Amino acid sequence: MNKTLEKIDFVVTYLDSTDKKWQEERAKYSGENLDSRNSEARYRNMDNFQYWFRAIERYAPWVNKIHLVTWGHVPEWLDTTNPKINIVKHDDYIPKEYLPTFNSNVLDLNLDRIPGLSENFVYFNDDIFLNSKTEPSDFFKNNLPLYQYMYTPVLPVDAFNSVIFNNSLTINQLPINKKFITKKSLSIKNGAKAVLFNIYLSPLIALLKRHIGFYPTHLARPLKKEAFRELREYVSEPFDKTSQNKFRTHEDISILLLEDYLKITGRFYPCNIKKVGLYQEINDTVDYKKILESDIKLICFNDTDNTENFEKVKTQLNQALADKFSEKSSYEL
């Protein structure tokens, strides 16, 4: 029997990269040596944030509150008087010694400090859309976040994997009793592929007595504030070091660390993420209408360095979103 579920807030980060004041402040700190972790694709605006809110109202009317994290700008169409909306500026929750920041990892690693944030919350980037009806149980069961437990060795294939490596290194440094093979890690609820991976890798993990990395997802993340507090106490140095970096670096840890921590401490409910969400890199060959007509609950339309014909792709995606979410929400003026 499920325990009584606590209220659930949503947190979403927003950036208007056309804001001249933001551009000026970023230029003061950026220098000329930023790598792919800080490319323009990380910052450019898709101009479709209104559809994010329309999807929330249609498919998650049960949400308690939406905390919109912003450098300072808000969309001109947003009704900030809506009682469910809380505008959170960086200096409202991030310690002053870490500001200003242009590093999304800094924004993420301090989310638990948002005033009034519920203990259980779901974190979205603004490119992750709800696409069909959801219930609180799609994110939390028995007050535990739903995660897929799937071991994946960290390979040096791109710059992003340095963060995954740092997360794994940090997890293995935790001064806690870590269980490597558990009932939850072998639960078929993770999906057959995940279970086969875990079984296949279990001899190596047992030999090393180390976690070798988890499959990273880029979808909405159910999280618990207590995980932030505990990890920040256990491994304060990586949190502080990352938070001091104005831009992403190869030394950063990321919010995926929070998921990894809840997995290894058994505070999660197994699920097959492939049945819940879709990660789709945008390009001009994608049939966005077909994807949006599916019954998948979560979709990430991710803009990457590899996106060609950006303006054309943005137009195609936004037209499909406009067709599906044609009516204004109560979150709009």
C-alpha positions as CSV (number, residue, x, y, z in Angstrom):
1,M,0.0,0.0,0.0
2,N,1.3,3.4,-0.9
3,K,2.1,5.8,1.8
4,T,0.4,9.2,1.7
5,L,2.2,11.2,-0.9
6,E,3.6,14.5,0.0
7,K,3.0,17.6,-2.1
8,I,5.2,17.9,-5.2
9,D,6.6,21.1,-6.7
10,F,8.1,21.5,-10.1
11,V,11.3,23.5,-10.7
12,V,12.2,24.7,-14.2
13,T,15.2,26.8,-15.3
14,Y,14.7,29.6,-17.8
15,L,17.2,31.7,-19.8
16,D,16.6,34.5,-22.2
17,S,19.9,34.6,-24.0
18,T,18.9,37.8,-25.9
19,D,18.8,39.8,-22.7
20,K,21.5,42.5,-23.3
21,K,22.3,42.9,-19.6
22,W,22.8,39.2,-19.2
23,Q,25.0,39.2,-22.3
24,E,27.1,42.0,-20.9
25,E,27.6,40.2,-17.6
26,R,28.4,36.9,-19.2
27,A,31.0,38.7,-21.4
28,K,32.8,40.1,-18.3
29,Y,33.6,36.6,-17.2
30,S,33.7,34.4,-20.3
31,G,37.1,35.1,-21.7
32,E,38.0,33.4,-24.9
33,N,38.7,29.8,-23.9
34,L,35.3,28.3,-23.4
35,D,34.9,24.7,-24.7
36,S,31.9,22.8,-26.0
37,R,30.4,22.5,-22.6
38,N,29.6,26.2,-22.9
39,S,28.7,26.5,-26.6
40,E,26.0,28.8,-27.8
41,A,23.6,25.8,-28.1
42,R,23.7,25.7,-24.3
43,Y,22.2,29.2,-24.2
44,R,20.1,30.0,-27.3
45,N,16.4,30.5,-26.9
46,M,13.9,28.2,-28.5
47,D,11.0,30.6,-28.0
48,N,8.5,27.9,-27.0
49,F,8.4,28.2,-23.2
50,Q,4.7,29.0,-23.2
51,Y,4.0,25.5,-24.5
52,W,5.8,24.1,-21.5
53,F,3.3,25.8,-19.2
54,R,0.3,24.8,-21.4
55,A,1.5,21.2,-21.2
56,I,1.9,21.4,-17.4
57,E,-1.7,22.7,-17.0
58,R,-3.1,20.1,-19.3
59,Y,-1.2,17.1,-18.0
60,A,-0.1,17.9,-14.4
61,P,-2.8,20.1,-12.9
62,W,-2.0,18.4,-9.6
63,V,1.3,20.2,-9.2
64,N,1.6,22.2,-6.0
65,K,3.8,25.0,-7.2
66,I,6.1,25.9,-10.1
67,H,9.4,27.5,-9.2
68,L,10.9,29.3,-12.2
69,V,14.6,29.8,-11.8
70,T,16.0,32.8,-13.7
71,W,19.0,35.1,-13.9
72,G,16.4,37.9,-13.6
73,H,14.4,38.0,-16.8
74,V,10.9,36.5,-17.1
75,P,8.8,36.0,-20.3
76,E,6.6,39.0,-20.9
77,W,3.6,36.8,-21.4
78,L,3.9,35.1,-18.0
79,D,1.3,35.9,-15.4
80,T,3.5,36.1,-12.4
81,T,0.5,36.8,-10.1
82,N,-0.6,33.2,-10.6
83,P,-0.5,31.7,-7.1
84,K,1.2,28.5,-8.4
85,I,4.2,30.5,-9.8
86,N,7.2,31.4,-7.8
87,I,9.9,33.5,-9.5
88,V,13.3,32.5,-8.2
89,K,16.3,34.6,-9.1
90,H,19.8,33.2,-8.7
91,D,20.6,35.4,-5.7
92,D,17.4,34.2,-4.0
93,Y,18.9,30.8,-3.4
94,I,22.5,30.5,-4.5
95,P,25.1,31.6,-1.9
96,K,26.6,35.0,-2.8
97,E,30.2,33.6,-3.1
98,Y,29.1,31.6,-6.1
99,L,27.5,34.5,-8.0
100,P,27.2,35.5,-10.8
101,T,27.2,32.1,-12.4
102,F,26.7,30.9,-16.0
103,N,27.2,27.3,-15.1
104,S,24.0,25.2,-15.1
105,N,25.6,22.7,-12.7
106,V,25.8,25.5,-10.1
107,L,22.1,26.3,-10.5
108,D,21.3,22.5,-10.2
109,L,23.4,21.6,-7.2
110,N,21.8,24.3,-5.0
111,L,18.2,23.7,-5.9
112,D,17.3,22.5,-2.4
113,R,18.0,26.0,-1.1
114,I,15.0,27.5,-3.0
115,P,12.8,29.0,-0.3
116,G,9.5,27.2,0.2
117,L,10.5,24.3,-2.1
118,S,8.7,21.0,-1.2
119,E,10.7,18.0,0.0
120,N,9.8,16.0,-3.1
121,F,10.1,17.9,-6.3
122,V,10.6,17.4,-10.0
123,Y,13.3,19.2,-11.9
124,F,12.8,20.2,-15.6
125,N,14.9,22.0,-18.1
126,D,12.8,24.2,-20.4
127,D,13.3,21.7,-23.3
128,I,11.5,18.9,-21.5
129,F,7.8,18.8,-22.1
130,L,4.9,16.8,-20.7
131,N,3.1,15.1,-23.6
132,S,0.3,13.1,-22.0
133,K,-1.6,12.8,-18.7
134,T,0.6,12.3,-15.7
135,E,-0.1,11.5,-12.0
136,P,2.2,12.1,-9.0
137,S,2.9,8.3,-9.1
138,D,4.7,8.8,-12.4
139,F,7.4,10.6,-10.4
140,F,7.1,9.3,-6.9
141,K,5.8,6.1,-5.3
142,N,5.8,5.6,-1.5
143,N,7.6,9.0,-1.4
144,L,10.5,7.5,-3.4
145,P,11.6,8.9,-6.8
146,L,11.2,6.6,-9.8
147,Y,14.5,5.8,-11.4
148,Q,15.9,3.3,-13.8
149,Y,18.8,1.4,-12.2
150,M,21.2,0.6,-15.1
151,Y,25.0,0.3,-14.8
152,T,26.9,1.8,-17.7
153,P,30.7,2.1,-17.7
154,V,32.0,5.6,-18.1
155,L,33.8,5.9,-21.5
156,P,35.9,8.8,-22.7
157,V,33.8,9.5,-25.8
158,D,32.9,13.2,-25.3
159,A,33.4,16.1,-22.9
160,F,30.1,15.5,-21.1
161,N,31.4,12.2,-19.8
162,S,33.9,13.9,-17.6
163,V,31.0,15.0,-15.4
164,I,29.7,11.4,-15.3
165,F,33.2,10.2,-14.3
166,N,33.4,12.9,-11.5
167,N,30.0,11.8,-10.2
168,S,31.1,8.2,-10.1
169,L,34.3,9.1,-8.4
170,T,32.4,11.1,-5.8
171,I,29.9,8.3,-5.2
172,N,32.8,5.9,-4.5
173,Q,34.3,8.3,-2.0
174,L,31.2,8.4,0.2
175,P,31.8,7.3,3.7
176,I,28.7,5.0,3.7
177,N,27.9,1.4,3.4
178,K,27.4,0.9,-0.3
179,K,25.5,-2.1,-1.7
180,F,26.5,-2.9,-5.2
181,I,24.0,-5.6,-6.3
182,T,20.5,-5.4,-4.7
183,K,16.9,-6.6,-5.4
184,K,16.1,-3.2,-6.8
185,S,19.1,-3.2,-9.2
186,L,17.9,-6.6,-10.6
187,S,14.2,-5.7,-10.6
188,I,12.5,-6.3,-14.0
189,K,10.8,-3.0,-13.4
190,N,14.0,-1.4,-14.7
191,G,13.4,-3.1,-18.0
192,A,15.0,-6.2,-19.5
193,K,17.9,-4.4,-21.0
194,A,18.9,-2.8,-17.7
195,V,18.6,-6.0,-15.8
196,L,20.8,-7.8,-18.4
197,F,23.4,-5.0,-18.2
198,N,23.4,-5.2,-14.4
199,I,23.8,-9.0,-14.4
200,Y,26.5,-8.9,-17.0
201,L,28.5,-6.3,-15.1
202,S,27.9,-7.7,-11.6
203,P,31.1,-9.8,-11.5
204,L,33.2,-6.8,-12.4
205,I,31.4,-4.6,-9.8
206,A,31.7,-7.3,-7.1
207,L,35.5,-7.6,-7.9
208,L,36.1,-3.9,-7.8
209,K,33.7,-3.1,-5.1
210,R,33.1,0.1,-6.9
211,H,30.2,1.7,-8.7
212,I,31.2,2.0,-12.4
213,G,28.7,4.6,-13.5
214,F,25.0,4.8,-14.2
215,Y,23.1,5.3,-17.5
216,P,22.5,9.1,-17.7
217,T,19.1,10.4,-18.6
218,H,18.0,13.8,-19.8
219,L,14.4,14.0,-18.8
220,A,12.5,15.4,-15.8
221,R,14.2,14.4,-12.5
222,P,12.2,13.6,-9.4
223,L,14.4,14.5,-6.5
224,K,14.4,14.8,-2.7
225,K,15.9,17.8,-0.8
226,E,17.3,15.5,1.9
227,A,19.7,14.0,-0.7
228,F,21.2,17.4,-1.4
229,R,21.7,18.1,2.3
230,E,23.3,14.7,3.0
231,L,25.6,14.8,0.0
232,R,26.7,18.4,0.7
233,E,27.7,17.2,4.2
234,Y,29.4,14.1,3.0
235,V,31.3,15.5,0.1
236,S,31.3,19.3,0.6
237,E,34.5,19.9,-1.5
238,P,33.1,18.8,-4.9
239,F,29.9,20.8,-4.3
240,D,31.9,23.9,-3.4
241,K,34.5,23.5,-6.1
242,T,31.8,23.1,-8.8
243,S,29.8,26.0,-7.4
244,Q,32.8,28.3,-7.7
245,N,33.1,27.6,-11.5
246,K,31.4,30.4,-13.4
247,F,31.1,28.2,-16.5
248,R,31.1,24.4,-16.9
249,T,34.4,22.7,-16.6
250,H,35.8,19.2,-16.8
251,E,36.1,19.2,-13.0
252,D,32.4,19.7,-12.3
253,I,29.9,17.3,-10.7
254,S,26.3,17.4,-11.8
255,I,22.7,16.9,-10.6
256,L,23.0,13.3,-11.8
257,L,25.0,12.7,-8.7
258,L,21.9,13.2,-6.6
259,E,20.1,10.4,-8.6
260,D,23.1,8.1,-8.2
261,Y,23.2,8.7,-4.5
262,L,19.5,7.8,-4.0
263,K,20.0,4.7,-6.1
264,I,23.0,3.4,-4.1
265,T,21.2,4.1,-0.8
266,G,18.1,2.2,-2.1
267,R,15.8,5.3,-1.8
268,F,14.2,4.9,-5.2
269,Y,11.4,3.0,-6.9
270,P,12.6,1.0,-10.0
271,C,11.1,2.0,-13.4
272,N,11.9,1.6,-17.1
273,I,12.6,5.1,-18.3
274,K,12.1,4.1,-21.9
275,K,8.4,3.6,-21.2
276,V,8.1,7.0,-19.7
277,G,10.2,9.4,-21.7
278,L,11.8,10.1,-25.0
279,Y,15.1,12.0,-25.6
280,Q,15.1,13.5,-29.1
281,E,17.9,15.7,-30.6
282,I,16.3,18.2,-32.8
283,N,17.0,18.4,-36.6
284,D,15.0,19.1,-39.8
285,T,14.2,15.4,-40.5
286,V,12.3,14.8,-37.2
287,D,8.5,14.3,-37.5
288,Y,7.6,16.4,-34.4
289,K,3.9,16.1,-35.0
290,K,4.1,12.3,-34.9
291,I,6.1,12.4,-31.7
292,L,3.6,14.8,-30.1
293,E,0.7,12.6,-31.1
294,S,2.2,9.6,-29.2
295,D,1.2,8.8,-25.7
296,I,4.7,9.1,-24.3
297,K,4.6,11.1,-21.1
298,L,7.8,13.1,-21.3
299,I,9.8,14.4,-24.3
300,C,13.1,16.2,-24.3
301,F,13.6,18.2,-27.6
302,N,17.3,18.8,-27.1
303,D,19.3,21.5,-29.0
304,T,22.9,20.4,-29.5
305,D,26.1,21.6,-31.2
306,N,25.2,19.3,-34.1
307,T,21.9,21.1,-34.8
308,E,22.1,22.4,-38.4
309,N,19.6,24.9,-39.9
310,F,18.7,26.0,-36.4
311,E,16.1,28.6,-37.4
312,K,14.3,26.1,-39.7
313,V,14.3,23.4,-37.0
314,K,13.0,25.8,-34.4
315,T,10.2,26.8,-36.7
316,Q,9.2,23.2,-37.4
317,L,9.2,22.2,-33.7
318,N,7.4,25.3,-32.6
319,Q,4.7,24.9,-35.2
320,A,4.0,21.3,-34.0
321,L,3.9,22.5,-30.4
322,A,1.5,25.3,-31.4
323,D,-0.8,22.9,-33.1
324,K,-1.0,20.7,-30.1
325,F,-1.1,23.4,-27.4
326,S,-3.1,26.0,-29.2
327,E,-5.0,27.4,-26.2
328,K,-3.5,29.7,-23.6
329,S,-3.0,28.5,-20.1
330,S,-3.9,30.2,-16.8
331,Y,-0.2,30.9,-16.5
332,E,-0.3,33.4,-19.3
333,L,-1.5,36.9,-19.5
